[in-house]
């Protein structure tokens, strides 16, 4: 009987110890997942907003991409209204070349416009996306004639210089810098939206974008 009692007591003690371990484990605070930030080097890139803005939003986009056009029409205006005009966010665009020669053509043209007059870059940027056809965006539409047609509406742009820059690939160096950037940041789809070095899972989830920006603003205030 004494051996039986000892066995029972031993079993109870073991279960009690296991219960205590489980309770202690559940009370421990799990380690927060560290999000790796990989800032985008925006040296020489077009910027919209105040340079001193604490949060940087970068769009990796392609003028041939219909999703980029949709993002520019839906999410981008909210971003401007809510954060860029207030001075909390600065925005930049990096060319991605996923759609071949037309992507390169559009990127070189945009870089030429930026080189000539940075103040009108965003006007041309929007005009080029606006010109993307809704029905057949895969068809040939980024042409030299279309580029000159759009740029002709911007008085400060020298059309001859623009044509020379594109035809002689004089802005290809800047385009290749963008190519190196999106390769470095493992961009596999457009648009890809990066906030202070962190890529968003869904570029169209504006609530998630707001949460990320607000978190960065709060962290900046606490520093």
Residue frames as a rotation matrix with the C-alpha (Angstrom) as fourth column:
UNK 1
0.566 0.824 0.000 0.00
0.824 -0.566 0.000 0.00
0.000 0.000 -1.000 0.00
UNK 2
0.393 -0.482 -0.783 2.85
0.207 -0.784 0.586 2.39
-0.896 -0.392 -0.208 0.82
UNK 3
-0.695 -0.657 0.292 4.35
0.393 -0.008 0.919 1.86
-0.602 0.754 0.264 -2.63
UNK 4
-0.159 0.736 0.658 0.97
0.968 -0.015 0.250 2.52
0.194 0.677 -0.710 -4.23
UNK 5
0.729 0.422 -0.539 0.53
0.579 -0.799 0.158 5.71
-0.364 -0.428 -0.828 -2.24
UNK 6
-0.097 -0.859 -0.503 4.01
0.145 -0.512 0.847 6.90
-0.985 0.009 0.174 -3.25
UNK 7
-0.696 -0.137 0.705 3.21
0.685 0.165 0.709 6.22
-0.213 0.977 -0.021 -6.90
UNK 8
0.319 0.905 0.282 -0.02
0.929 -0.358 0.096 8.19
0.187 0.232 -0.955 -6.65
UNK 9
0.638 -0.147 -0.756 1.69
0.329 -0.835 0.440 11.08
-0.696 -0.530 -0.485 -4.87
UNK 10
-0.451 -0.893 -0.010 4.48
0.309 -0.167 0.936 11.06
-0.838 0.419 0.351 -7.43
UNK 11
-0.418 0.386 0.822 1.98
0.903 0.074 0.424 11.21
0.103 0.919 -0.380 -10.29
UNK 12
0.675 0.714 -0.185 0.12
0.736 -0.667 0.115 14.10
-0.041 -0.214 -0.976 -8.68
UNK 13
0.287 -0.660 -0.694 3.38
0.211 -0.663 0.718 15.99
-0.934 -0.353 -0.051 -8.16
UNK 14
-0.671 -0.563 0.482 4.40
0.553 0.053 0.831 15.51
-0.494 0.825 0.276 -11.80
UNK 15
-0.034 0.754 0.656 1.04
0.942 -0.194 0.272 16.75
0.333 0.628 -0.704 -13.09
UNK 16
0.744 0.282 -0.606 1.21
0.550 -0.774 0.314 19.71
-0.380 -0.567 -0.731 -10.69
UNK 17
-0.170 -0.904 -0.392 4.67
0.246 -0.424 0.872 20.65
-0.954 0.052 0.294 -11.97
UNK 18
-0.653 -0.020 0.757 3.49
0.754 0.080 0.652 20.36
-0.073 0.997 -0.037 -15.58
UNK 19
0.420 0.894 0.154 0.51
0.888 -0.440 0.133 22.59
0.186 0.081 -0.979 -14.80
UNK 20
0.534 -0.301 -0.790 2.76
0.329 -0.786 0.523 25.20
-0.779 -0.539 -0.321 -13.22
UNK 21
-0.571 -0.811 0.124 5.06
0.385 -0.132 0.913 25.16
-0.725 0.570 0.388 -16.27
UNK 22
-0.315 0.552 0.772 2.11
0.921 -0.016 0.388 25.62
0.227 0.833 -0.504 -18.63
UNK 23
0.700 0.630 -0.336 0.77
0.705 -0.686 0.181 28.54
-0.116 -0.364 -0.924 -16.57
UNK 24
0.181 -0.729 -0.660 4.15
0.206 -0.629 0.750 30.25
-0.962 -0.272 0.036 -16.45
UNK 25
-0.689 -0.460 0.560 4.66
0.593 0.086 0.801 29.73
-0.417 0.884 0.213 -20.20
UNK 26
0.050 0.817 0.575 1.27
0.957 -0.204 0.207 31.25
0.287 0.539 -0.792 -21.01
UNK 27
0.764 0.259 -0.592 2.01
0.512 -0.802 0.309 34.31
-0.394 -0.539 -0.745 -18.91
UNK 28
-0.278 -0.942 -0.188 5.27
0.499 -0.309 0.810 35.03
-0.821 0.131 0.556 -20.68
UNK 29
0.533 0.414 -0.738 5.03
-0.314 -0.713 -0.627 37.81
-0.786 0.566 -0.250 -23.24
UNK 30
0.548 -0.344 0.763 5.94
0.747 0.611 -0.262 36.52
-0.376 0.713 0.592 -26.69
UNK 31
-0.441 -0.796 -0.415 8.79
0.396 -0.588 0.705 38.30
-0.805 0.147 0.575 -28.41
UNK 32
0.518 0.607 -0.602 7.64
-0.221 -0.585 -0.780 40.89
-0.826 0.538 -0.169 -30.89
UNK 33
0.455 -0.314 0.833 8.37
0.820 0.513 -0.255 40.05
-0.347 0.799 0.491 -34.48
UNK 34
-0.117 -0.599 -0.792 11.11
0.082 -0.801 0.594 42.33
-0.990 0.004 0.143 -35.76
UNK 35
0.837 0.408 0.365 10.28
0.415 -0.039 -0.909 43.86
-0.357 0.912 -0.202 -39.13
UNK 36
-0.196 -0.977 0.081 13.41
0.750 -0.096 0.654 44.33
-0.632 0.189 0.752 -41.20
UNK 37
0.764 0.409 -0.498 13.55
0.070 -0.821 -0.567 47.76
-0.641 0.399 -0.656 -42.77
UNK 38
-0.208 -0.796 0.569 15.41
0.840 0.153 0.521 48.26
-0.501 0.586 0.637 -46.02
UNK 39
0.246 0.313 -0.918 15.37
0.035 -0.949 -0.314 51.95
-0.969 0.045 -0.244 -46.89
UNK 40
0.557 0.007 0.830 15.19
0.820 0.153 -0.552 52.88
-0.131 0.988 0.079 -50.57
UNK 41
-0.435 -0.775 -0.459 18.00
0.567 -0.632 0.529 55.14
-0.700 -0.030 0.714 -51.76
UNK 42
0.557 0.779 0.287 16.16
0.755 -0.331 -0.567 58.06
-0.346 0.533 -0.772 -53.34
UNK 43
-0.197 -0.728 -0.656 19.20
0.164 -0.685 0.710 60.07
-0.967 0.033 0.254 -54.37
UNK 44
-0.910 -0.203 -0.361 18.29
-0.264 -0.390 0.882 61.91
-0.320 0.898 0.301 -57.57
UNK 45
-0.660 0.730 0.180 14.73
0.741 0.592 0.315 60.55
0.123 0.341 -0.932 -57.58
UNK 46
-0.453 0.586 0.671 11.60
-0.099 -0.782 0.616 62.72
0.886 0.213 0.412 -58.03
UNK 47
-0.794 0.199 -0.575 9.99
0.608 0.225 -0.761 63.69
-0.023 -0.954 -0.299 -54.72
UNK 48
-0.144 0.809 0.569 6.51
0.117 -0.557 0.822 64.98
0.983 0.185 -0.015 -54.00
UNK 49
0.824 0.428 -0.372 6.09
0.426 -0.034 0.904 66.69
0.374 -0.903 -0.210 -50.65
UNK 50
0.737 -0.549 0.393 8.47
-0.656 -0.722 0.221 68.16
0.163 -0.421 -0.893 -48.13
UNK 51
0.119 -0.796 -0.594 11.96
-0.254 0.554 -0.793 66.67
0.960 0.245 -0.137 -48.02
UNK 52
-0.713 -0.428 0.556 11.87
-0.591 -0.061 -0.805 66.90
0.378 -0.902 -0.209 -44.22
UNK 53
0.373 0.927 0.025 8.75
-0.825 0.319 0.467 64.71
0.425 -0.195 0.884 -43.99
UNK 54
-0.181 -0.512 0.840 9.37
-0.895 0.440 0.075 61.91
-0.408 -0.738 -0.538 -41.45
UNK 55
0.116 0.294 0.949 7.74
0.050 0.952 -0.301 59.18
-0.992 0.082 0.096 -43.55
UNK 56
-0.523 -0.354 -0.775 8.77
-0.759 -0.222 0.613 58.17
-0.389 0.909 -0.152 -47.05
UNK 57
0.352 0.657 0.666 6.41
-0.050 0.724 -0.688 56.30
-0.935 0.209 0.288 -49.35
UNK 58
-0.596 -0.602 -0.532 7.85
-0.630 -0.060 0.774 54.81
-0.498 0.796 -0.343 -52.53
UNK 59
0.630 0.733 0.255 5.87
-0.328 0.549 -0.769 53.35
-0.704 0.401 0.587 -55.38
UNK 60
-0.706 -0.695 0.137 7.65
-0.204 0.385 0.900 50.92
-0.678 0.607 -0.413 -57.68
UNK 61
0.313 0.946 0.080 5.54
-0.027 0.093 -0.995 51.17
-0.949 0.310 0.055 -60.80
UNK 62
-0.738 -0.431 0.520 5.35
0.456 0.250 0.854 50.66
-0.498 0.867 0.012 -64.55
UNK 63
-0.590 0.503 -0.632 3.57
-0.585 -0.805 -0.095 52.99
-0.556 0.314 0.769 -66.96
UNK 64
-0.596 0.350 -0.723 2.31
-0.556 0.469 0.686 49.94
0.579 0.811 -0.085 -68.86
UNK 65
-0.906 0.165 -0.389 0.81
0.364 0.773 -0.519 48.39
0.215 -0.612 -0.761 -65.73
UNK 66
-0.180 0.925 0.335 -3.00
0.087 -0.325 0.942 48.70
0.980 0.198 -0.022 -65.40
UNK 67
0.423 0.294 -0.857 -2.83
0.833 0.246 0.495 48.08
0.357 -0.924 -0.141 -61.64
UNK 68
-0.588 -0.687 -0.427 -0.43
0.779 -0.623 -0.070 51.02
-0.218 -0.374 0.902 -61.30
UNK 69
-0.754 0.409 0.514 -2.91
0.039 -0.753 0.657 53.20
0.656 0.516 0.551 -63.17
UNK 70
0.283 0.918 -0.278 -5.68
0.334 0.178 0.926 52.01
0.899 -0.355 -0.256 -60.84
UNK 71
0.072 -0.347 -0.935 -3.53
0.997 0.024 0.067 52.65
-0.001 -0.938 0.348 -57.76
UNK 72
-0.876 -0.480 0.051 -2.81
0.483 -0.873 0.073 56.17
0.009 0.089 0.996 -59.00
UNK 73
-0.520 0.759 0.392 -6.51
-0.119 -0.518 0.847 56.84
0.846 0.394 0.360 -59.41
UNK 74
0.484 0.798 -0.359 -7.71
0.182 0.310 0.933 55.35
0.856 -0.517 0.005 -56.12
UNK 75
0.544 -0.319 -0.776 -5.07
0.838 0.250 0.485 55.16
0.040 -0.914 0.403 -53.37
UNK 76
-0.445 -0.865 0.233 -2.63
0.859 -0.486 -0.163 57.90
0.254 0.127 0.959 -54.41
UNK 77
-0.189 0.386 0.903 -5.13
0.051 -0.915 0.401 60.81
0.981 0.122 0.153 -54.15
UNK 78
0.852 0.490 -0.183 -6.02
0.168 0.076 0.983 59.74
0.496 -0.868 -0.018 -50.59
UNK 79
0.270 -0.856 -0.441 -2.33
0.962 0.228 0.147 59.60
-0.026 -0.464 0.885 -49.71
UNK 80
-0.550 -0.439 0.711 -1.82
0.546 -0.833 -0.092 63.13
0.633 0.337 0.697 -51.03
UNK 81
0.170 0.748 0.642 -4.86
-0.117 -0.631 0.767 64.50
0.978 -0.206 -0.020 -49.23
UNK 82
0.909 0.325 -0.262 -4.25
0.165 0.295 0.941 62.79
0.383 -0.898 0.214 -45.89
UNK 83
0.671 -0.692 -0.265 -0.48
0.578 0.266 0.771 62.90
-0.463 -0.671 0.579 -45.53
UNK 84
-0.134 -0.811 0.569 1.53
0.986 -0.169 -0.008 64.60
0.103 0.560 0.822 -48.28
UNK 85
0.171 0.270 0.948 -0.18
0.335 -0.921 0.201 67.99
0.927 0.283 -0.248 -48.14
UNK 86
0.971 0.231 0.055 0.19
0.014 -0.286 0.958 68.02
0.237 -0.930 -0.281 -44.35
UNK 87
0.313 -0.937 0.156 3.95
-0.807 -0.349 -0.477 67.50
0.501 0.024 -0.865 -44.60
UNK 88
0.447 -0.097 0.889 3.92
-0.684 0.603 0.410 64.10
-0.576 -0.792 0.203 -42.90
UNK 89
0.395 -0.237 0.888 4.83
0.433 0.900 0.048 62.07
-0.810 0.365 0.458 -46.00
UNK 90
-0.070 -0.396 -0.915 7.07
-0.825 -0.492 0.276 62.52
-0.560 0.775 -0.293 -48.99
UNK 91
0.646 0.458 0.611 6.41
-0.009 0.805 -0.594 60.38
-0.763 0.378 0.524 -52.04
UNK 92
-0.299 -0.749 -0.592 8.66
-0.769 -0.178 0.613 59.04
-0.565 0.639 -0.523 -54.76
UNK 93
0.828 0.557 0.057 8.20
-0.370 0.620 -0.692 56.91
-0.421 0.553 0.719 -57.85
UNK 94
-0.338 -0.932 0.134 10.70
-0.540 0.309 0.783 54.34
-0.771 0.193 -0.607 -59.13
UNK 95
0.221 0.397 -0.891 10.37
-0.974 0.129 -0.184 53.01
0.042 0.909 0.415 -62.68
UNK 96
-0.149 -0.192 0.970 9.93
-0.223 0.962 0.156 49.28
-0.963 -0.193 -0.187 -63.13
UNK 97
-0.317 -0.135 -0.939 10.49
-0.926 -0.169 0.337 47.71
-0.204 0.976 -0.072 -66.54
UNK 98
-0.453 0.176 0.874 8.33
-0.163 0.948 -0.275 44.59
-0.877 -0.267 -0.400 -66.53
UNK 99
0.532 0.794 0.296 6.58
0.217 0.210 -0.953 45.25
-0.819 0.571 -0.060 -69.86
UNK 100
0.210 -0.530 0.822 9.51
0.929 0.371 0.001 45.47
-0.305 0.763 0.570 -72.24
UNK 101
-0.574 -0.612 0.545 10.40
0.792 -0.583 0.179 48.29
0.208 0.534 0.819 -74.61
UNK 102
0.147 0.696 0.703 7.36
0.333 -0.704 0.627 50.43
0.931 0.142 -0.335 -73.91
UNK 103
0.832 0.075 -0.550 8.15
0.555 -0.093 0.827 50.43
0.010 -0.993 -0.119 -70.20
UNK 104
-0.145 -0.974 -0.176 11.67
0.894 -0.205 0.399 51.58
-0.425 -0.099 0.900 -71.02
UNK 105
-0.443 0.037 0.896 10.38
0.661 -0.661 0.354 54.23
0.605 0.749 0.268 -73.44
UNK 106
0.599 0.756 0.262 7.98
0.320 -0.526 0.788 55.67
0.734 -0.388 -0.557 -70.87
UNK 107
0.673 -0.412 -0.614 10.63
0.669 -0.015 0.743 55.62
-0.316 -0.911 0.265 -68.16
UNK 108
-0.417 -0.877 0.237 13.20
0.896 -0.354 0.266 57.40
-0.150 0.323 0.934 -70.35
UNK 109
-0.160 0.448 0.880 10.64
0.478 -0.744 0.466 60.05
0.864 0.495 -0.095 -71.31
UNK 110
0.846 0.507 -0.164 9.68
0.357 -0.312 0.880 60.66
0.396 -0.803 -0.445 -67.67
UNK 111
0.309 -0.823 -0.476 13.35
0.821 -0.022 0.571 60.93
-0.481 -0.567 0.669 -66.71
UNK 112
-0.515 -0.461 0.723 13.90
0.797 -0.568 0.205 63.45
0.316 0.682 0.660 -69.51
UNK 113
0.334 0.725 0.602 10.99
0.294 -0.687 0.665 65.56
0.895 -0.045 -0.443 -68.28
UNK 114
0.861 -0.036 -0.507 12.32
0.506 -0.048 0.861 65.39
-0.056 -0.998 -0.023 -64.74
UNK 115
-0.132 -0.991 -0.021 15.77
0.944 -0.132 0.302 66.43
-0.302 0.020 0.953 -65.95
UNK 116
-0.436 0.006 0.900 14.35
0.595 -0.748 0.293 69.42
0.674 0.664 0.323 -67.81
UNK 117
-0.424 0.392 0.816 11.91
-0.589 -0.804 0.081 70.62
0.688 -0.446 0.572 -65.14
UNK 118
-0.913 0.015 -0.408 11.37
0.275 0.761 -0.587 68.68
0.302 -0.648 -0.699 -61.88
UNK 119
-0.778 0.624 -0.074 8.37
-0.344 -0.521 -0.781 70.89
-0.526 -0.582 0.620 -61.10
UNK 120
0.032 0.829 -0.559 6.32
-0.992 -0.040 -0.116 69.44
-0.119 0.558 0.821 -63.97
UNK 121
-0.857 -0.434 -0.277 7.46
-0.467 0.882 0.062 65.84
0.217 0.182 -0.959 -63.62
UNK 122
-0.767 0.580 0.273 4.30
0.154 0.580 -0.800 64.81
-0.622 -0.572 -0.535 -61.75
UNK 123
0.094 0.783 -0.615 2.10
-0.645 -0.423 -0.636 66.45
-0.758 0.456 0.466 -64.39
UNK 124
-0.166 -0.240 -0.956 3.71
-0.940 0.331 0.080 64.34
0.298 0.912 -0.281 -67.10
UNK 125
-0.970 -0.210 0.126 3.68
-0.244 0.871 -0.427 61.28
-0.020 -0.445 -0.895 -64.84
UNK 126
-0.365 0.915 0.169 -0.09
-0.058 0.159 -0.986 61.58
-0.929 -0.370 -0.005 -64.43
UNK 127
0.199 0.434 -0.879 -0.65
-0.864 -0.345 -0.367 62.39
-0.463 0.832 0.306 -68.11
UNK 128
-0.573 -0.495 -0.653 1.21
-0.752 0.635 0.178 59.25
0.326 0.593 -0.736 -69.19
UNK 129
-0.929 0.307 0.207 -0.86
0.136 0.803 -0.580 57.05
-0.344 -0.511 -0.788 -66.88
UNK 130
-0.101 0.943 -0.317 -4.05
-0.307 -0.332 -0.892 58.79
-0.946 0.007 0.323 -68.01
UNK 131
-0.042 0.009 -0.999 -3.12
-0.991 -0.127 0.041 57.95
-0.126 0.992 0.014 -71.60
UNK 132
-0.936 -0.285 0.207 -3.01
-0.278 0.958 0.061 54.21
-0.215 0.000 -0.977 -70.82
UNK 133
-0.379 0.846 -0.375 -6.02
-0.665 0.033 0.746 52.68
0.644 0.533 0.550 -72.63
UNK 134
-0.158 0.422 0.893 -8.55
-0.904 0.303 -0.303 50.88
-0.398 -0.855 0.333 -70.46
UNK 135
0.776 0.631 -0.019 -9.47
-0.571 0.689 -0.446 48.21
-0.268 0.357 0.895 -73.00
UNK 136
0.880 -0.475 -0.001 -6.15
0.389 0.722 -0.572 47.14
0.273 0.503 0.820 -74.51
UNK 137
0.809 -0.586 0.050 -3.29
-0.501 -0.642 0.581 48.25
-0.308 -0.495 -0.812 -72.30
UNK 138
0.242 -0.740 0.628 -1.11
0.243 0.673 0.699 45.44
-0.939 -0.017 0.343 -73.68
UNK 139
0.671 0.038 0.740 -1.34
0.741 -0.033 -0.670 46.94
-0.001 0.999 -0.050 -77.16
UNK 140
-0.424 -0.891 0.163 1.27
0.900 -0.435 -0.038 49.36
0.105 0.131 0.986 -78.43
UNK 141
0.680 0.691 0.245 0.46
0.654 -0.723 0.223 52.80
0.331 0.008 -0.943 -77.03
UNK 142
0.607 -0.579 -0.544 3.64
0.077 -0.639 0.766 54.27
-0.791 -0.507 -0.343 -75.50
UNK 143
0.407 -0.442 0.799 5.17
0.910 0.122 -0.397 55.70
0.078 0.889 0.452 -78.65
UNK 144
-0.677 -0.709 -0.195 7.35
0.708 -0.701 0.089 58.69
-0.200 -0.078 0.977 -79.40
UNK 145
-0.583 0.544 0.603 4.37
0.191 -0.630 0.753 60.45
0.790 0.554 0.264 -80.96
UNK 146
0.482 0.804 -0.349 2.25
0.522 0.057 0.851 59.88
0.704 -0.593 -0.392 -77.82
UNK 147
0.048 -0.568 -0.821 5.06
0.974 -0.156 0.165 61.11
-0.222 -0.808 0.546 -75.57
UNK 148
-0.887 -0.416 0.200 5.49
0.458 -0.847 0.271 64.30
0.057 0.332 0.942 -77.60
UNK 149
-0.206 0.908 0.365 1.73
0.276 -0.304 0.912 64.82
0.939 0.289 -0.188 -77.72
UNK 150
0.586 0.420 -0.693 1.51
0.741 0.068 0.668 64.70
0.328 -0.905 -0.271 -73.93
UNK 151
-0.177 -0.775 -0.607 4.63
0.897 -0.381 0.224 66.79
-0.405 -0.505 0.763 -73.35
UNK 152
-0.627 -0.038 0.778 3.44
0.572 -0.701 0.426 69.43
0.529 0.712 0.461 -75.82
UNK 153
0.443 0.875 0.196 0.82
0.396 -0.387 0.833 70.44
0.804 -0.291 -0.518 -73.25
UNK 154
0.649 -0.340 -0.680 3.56
0.670 -0.168 0.723 71.32
-0.360 -0.925 0.119 -70.74
UNK 155
0.983 -0.127 0.131 5.08
-0.025 -0.805 -0.592 74.70
0.180 0.579 -0.795 -71.77
UNK 156
0.550 -0.817 0.171 8.40
-0.735 -0.377 0.563 74.30
-0.396 -0.436 -0.808 -69.97
UNK 157
0.275 -0.445 0.853 9.36
0.180 0.895 0.409 71.10
-0.945 0.041 0.326 -71.82
UNK 158
-0.134 -0.445 -0.885 11.62
-0.874 -0.368 0.317 71.34
-0.467 0.816 -0.340 -74.86
UNK 159
0.765 0.585 0.269 10.20
-0.402 0.760 -0.510 68.76
-0.503 0.282 0.817 -77.23
UNK 160
0.638 -0.607 -0.473 13.33
-0.452 0.202 -0.869 68.48
0.623 0.769 -0.146 -79.33
UNK 161
-0.380 -0.797 0.470 15.42
-0.862 0.121 -0.492 67.78
0.335 -0.592 -0.733 -76.24
UNK 162
0.098 0.525 0.845 12.86
-0.731 0.614 -0.297 65.24
-0.675 -0.589 0.444 -75.05
UNK 163
0.934 0.277 -0.226 12.89
-0.351 0.589 -0.728 63.47
-0.068 0.759 0.647 -78.40
UNK 164
0.237 -0.936 -0.259 16.69
-0.591 0.073 -0.803 63.43
0.771 0.343 -0.536 -78.46
UNK 165
-0.330 -0.352 0.876 16.88
-0.939 0.214 -0.269 62.10
-0.093 -0.911 -0.401 -74.90
UNK 166
0.413 0.600 0.685 14.58
-0.516 0.774 -0.367 59.20
-0.750 -0.201 0.630 -75.72
UNK 167
0.961 0.022 -0.274 15.81
-0.257 0.428 -0.866 58.31
0.098 0.903 0.417 -79.20
UNK 168
0.185 -0.972 -0.142 19.47
-0.419 0.052 -0.907 58.46
0.889 0.227 -0.397 -78.18
UNK 169
0.601 0.179 -0.779 18.77
0.498 0.679 0.540 56.88
0.626 -0.712 0.319 -74.78
UNK 170
-0.257 -0.750 0.609 20.43
-0.020 -0.626 -0.780 59.80
0.966 -0.213 0.146 -73.01
UNK 171
-0.018 0.295 0.955 18.42
-0.954 -0.292 0.072 59.17
0.300 -0.910 0.286 -69.83
UNK 172
0.510 0.195 -0.837 19.02
-0.172 0.977 0.123 55.42
0.843 0.081 0.532 -69.81
UNK 173
-0.607 -0.782 -0.142 21.53
0.057 0.136 -0.989 55.85
0.792 -0.609 -0.038 -66.98
UNK 174
-0.634 0.446 0.632 18.75
-0.772 -0.410 -0.485 57.09
0.043 -0.796 0.604 -64.68
UNK 175
0.447 0.826 -0.344 16.46
-0.809 0.537 0.238 54.27
0.381 0.172 0.908 -65.82
UNK 176
0.124 -0.496 -0.860 19.15
0.062 0.868 -0.492 51.71
0.990 0.008 0.138 -65.00
UNK 177
-0.841 -0.342 0.419 19.50
-0.346 -0.255 -0.903 53.22
0.416 -0.904 0.096 -61.52
UNK 178
-0.027 0.927 0.375 15.80
-0.998 -0.005 -0.058 52.50
-0.052 -0.376 0.925 -61.04
UNK 179
0.526 0.180 -0.831 16.32
-0.431 0.899 -0.078 48.97
0.733 0.399 0.551 -62.37
UNK 180
-0.499 -0.786 -0.366 19.05
0.045 0.398 -0.916 48.40
0.866 -0.473 -0.163 -59.81
UNK 181
-0.702 0.282 0.654 16.74
-0.705 -0.408 -0.581 49.71
0.103 -0.868 0.485 -57.08
UNK 182
0.352 0.932 0.091 13.81
-0.936 0.346 0.070 47.44
0.034 -0.110 0.993 -57.82
UNK 183
0.333 -0.340 -0.879 16.16
-0.132 0.906 -0.401 44.48
0.934 0.250 0.257 -58.23
UNK 184
-0.727 -0.673 0.138 17.82
-0.168 -0.020 -0.986 45.25
0.666 -0.739 -0.098 -54.89
UNK 185
-0.626 0.554 0.548 14.44
-0.743 -0.213 -0.634 45.44
-0.235 -0.805 0.545 -53.17
UNK 186
-0.948 0.148 0.283 13.19
0.182 0.978 0.097 42.22
-0.263 0.143 -0.954 -54.78
UNK 187
-0.257 0.881 -0.397 10.21
-0.668 -0.458 -0.586 43.86
-0.698 0.114 0.707 -56.45
UNK 188
-0.893 -0.034 0.449 8.25
0.211 0.850 0.484 41.14
-0.398 0.526 -0.751 -58.21
UNK 189
-0.101 0.904 0.415 4.94
0.994 0.072 0.086 42.91
0.048 0.421 -0.906 -58.90
UNK 190
-0.985 -0.137 0.107 3.66
0.139 -0.990 0.010 46.37
0.105 0.024 0.994 -59.69
UNK 191
0.300 -0.557 0.774 2.70
-0.461 -0.796 -0.393 48.43
0.835 -0.239 -0.495 -57.95
UNK 192
0.109 -0.307 -0.945 4.84
0.854 0.515 -0.069 47.69
0.508 -0.800 0.318 -54.92
UNK 193
0.561 0.166 0.811 4.46
-0.167 -0.937 0.307 50.26
0.811 -0.308 -0.498 -52.16
UNK 194
-0.089 -0.733 -0.674 7.26
0.782 0.368 -0.503 50.73
0.617 -0.572 0.540 -49.64
UNK 195
0.758 0.373 0.535 6.82
-0.044 -0.789 0.613 52.74
0.651 -0.488 -0.581 -46.41
UNK 196
0.507 -0.663 0.551 10.00
-0.862 -0.395 0.319 53.74
0.006 -0.636 -0.771 -44.59
UNK 197
-0.475 -0.864 -0.168 11.78
-0.876 0.483 -0.009 50.68
0.088 0.143 -0.986 -45.89
UNK 198
-0.683 0.312 0.661 8.98
-0.054 0.880 -0.471 48.14
-0.729 -0.357 -0.584 -45.47
UNK 199
-0.886 0.367 -0.283 6.99
-0.293 0.028 0.956 46.79
0.358 0.930 0.082 -48.43
UNK 200
-0.284 0.883 0.374 3.22
-0.837 -0.038 -0.546 46.58
-0.468 -0.467 0.750 -47.97
UNK 201
-0.671 0.087 0.736 1.58
0.184 0.982 0.052 43.21
-0.718 0.170 -0.675 -48.59
UNK 202
0.014 0.759 0.651 -1.40
0.987 0.096 -0.132 44.77
-0.163 0.644 -0.748 -50.39
UNK 203
-0.886 -0.462 0.030 -0.78
0.460 -0.871 0.175 48.15
-0.054 0.169 0.984 -52.06
UNK 204
-0.482 0.783 0.393 -4.55
0.033 -0.432 0.901 48.69
0.875 0.448 0.183 -52.39
UNK 205
0.244 0.516 -0.821 -5.29
0.866 0.265 0.424 48.23
0.437 -0.814 -0.382 -48.67
UNK 206
-0.020 -0.265 0.964 -5.38
0.046 -0.964 -0.263 51.90
0.999 0.039 0.031 -47.74
UNK 207
0.864 0.351 0.360 -6.31
-0.337 -0.126 0.933 51.19
0.373 -0.928 0.010 -44.12
UNK 208
0.728 -0.670 -0.146 -3.13
0.665 0.637 0.390 49.12
-0.168 -0.381 0.909 -43.74
UNK 209
-0.043 -0.726 0.687 -1.15
0.722 -0.498 -0.481 51.90
0.691 0.475 0.545 -45.41
UNK 210
0.374 0.272 0.886 -2.61
-0.299 -0.869 0.393 54.43
0.878 -0.412 -0.244 -42.97
UNK 211
1.000 0.007 -0.022 -1.79
0.017 0.398 0.917 52.20
0.015 -0.917 0.398 -40.02
UNK 212
0.368 -0.928 0.057 1.80
0.927 0.362 -0.096 51.82
0.069 0.088 0.994 -41.19
UNK 213
-0.119 -0.388 0.914 2.22
0.380 -0.868 -0.319 55.57
0.917 0.309 0.251 -41.73
UNK 214
0.632 0.438 0.639 0.60
-0.385 -0.538 0.749 56.46
0.672 -0.720 -0.171 -38.39
UNK 215
0.902 -0.360 -0.238 2.87
0.422 0.625 0.656 53.97
-0.087 -0.693 0.716 -36.62
UNK 216
0.006 -0.945 0.327 5.93
0.934 -0.112 -0.340 55.53
0.358 0.307 0.882 -38.23
UNK 217
0.049 0.084 0.995 4.74
-0.002 -0.996 0.085 59.03
0.999 -0.007 -0.049 -37.30
UNK 218
0.925 0.326 0.194 4.21
-0.205 0.000 0.979 57.94
0.319 -0.945 0.067 -33.70
UNK 219
0.596 -0.780 -0.192 7.66
0.798 0.547 0.254 56.38
-0.093 -0.305 0.948 -33.54
UNK 220
-0.139 -0.648 0.749 9.13
0.656 -0.627 -0.420 59.60
0.741 0.433 0.513 -34.93
UNK 221
0.433 0.387 0.814 7.40
-0.295 -0.793 0.534 61.65
0.851 -0.471 -0.230 -32.23
UNK 222
1.000 0.010 -0.011 8.75
0.006 0.404 0.915 59.35
0.014 -0.915 0.404 -29.52
UNK 223
0.373 -0.927 0.029 12.34
0.832 0.321 -0.452 59.61
0.409 0.193 0.892 -30.66
